[in-house]
């Protein structure tokens, strides 16, 4: 799960050819496997629809995807769903699907549907990036590996769009929510209102009102049926665990197996979730500092006790004096801290972060700017993915907003206390974020999930996860009566990321429904 946009308050065919499977990604083919499993009244035409599979190149919406989607082993299709489930005979929208067919069709189990989180992350892009990795294990052999772009995301139509690339670049230089003076608060809130209006103007209220997790899980059940699976096998990362747990609540008897990795706790209120996330990023920053301090080239020096103040000394001047970037842009304080946060998701990025901080000390911002670009979904050609627009849109309908400025100020103060490396040095801000001005009401909120009849699911939680704290996974496993697998590491999510212990347990569960032993803990190889 990504951080909120406001820094101080608040995403990875052996043995059988496609022709042998009776299909061609070049010429395309149509399949009808549904309806499979239970079909809600009034939705029969959606649950039993044909899927027209073809090559994926035309589905790509970013330069990176254009390259990945050219793989001839991948197939793409659209599945139709109602925009508003209260009016299934009304407007119809499209959800993009990308699959790598199971290589061992004789022993094929079904589809494994994945979502990478965000909200706003592209499941199609994630499936494409993982396709080679899963090719030679039982996931690739026995499952059609299927990623989907939730409504509003990536290849799905329509997209949620709120800001132009030029507007996004300009806003990153504004350092919103840093100046807590009355004029600064007014400036921040005016920009939030302008962004909200941009969402309405470019996307439409009808789409924004039906963009939340409540609708996504109903889309997933239509996908399950159209793919021909009586029961869903699902892998969700980060916010994708929120989708998974919500699906489990809505359709508990339609679940075959489910791995939820990097859990979001649906019972936790958004303020507590945000503060816990800040605490998690501070722990990850401290781990980076401990690693860095042993190096002679550490940008923050050898004294770990001084690291936070050293970091603040590097980035706070950017509030008034942005750093230069080779492509002609300027790197703001916001970009520097967002770039830092991006590097804290995975310890493999610590050397890159250290190099970026060294550059800041020299008045340059290229490395941290590239990290921030990754976070924001900005490509080298200056275009952006839709992820951040969807991120804000989904959060604003999934949870009730904060509309009390005293509460907003208190949240800002709490966040700075638990994540001091992100303290701006200014007084806490009472500025409200864009959800306070959102054009449509929320459709969800915190609650303890109830899923009677759900088979035992697996929750993977990482002890030093910076974005979704370990305890959230413990809580979700308890609430769903699932099996907890603990990974002892400092990173965000663990399955299919190179740890053999986690991967063995997860693959065994998905293929054979063999649960990991109670209390299973995996550690990185030394």
Secondary structure, DSSP 8 states (H G I E B T S, - for coil): ----SSTT------S--TTTTT--TTT-EEE-----S---TT-HHHHT--EEEB-SGGG--SHHHHHHTT-TT-EEEEEEEES-GGGTTS-EEEEEEEEE--S-GGG--EEEEEE--TTT--HHHHHHHHHHHHTTSHHHHHEEEEEEE-TBSTTSBSB-----HHHHHHHHTS-TT---SHHHHHHHHHHHHHHHHHHHHHH-HHHHTT-SHHHHHHHHHHHHHHTT-SSEEEEEETHHHHHHHHHHHH-GGGEEEEEEES---TTS-HHHHHHHHHHHHHHHHHHHHHHHTTSTT-TT-S-GGGHHHHHHHHHGGGGTS-EE-TTS-EE-HHHHHHHHHHHHTBGGGHHHHHHHHHHHHTTB-HHHHHHHHHHHTB-TTS-B-SHHHHHHHHHHHHS-----HHHHHHHHHHHHHH-GGG--SS-------GGGG-SS-----------TT----EEEEETT-SSS-HHHHHHHHHHTT-EEEEEESSBS--TTTT-HHHHHHHHHHHHH-----TT-EEE---
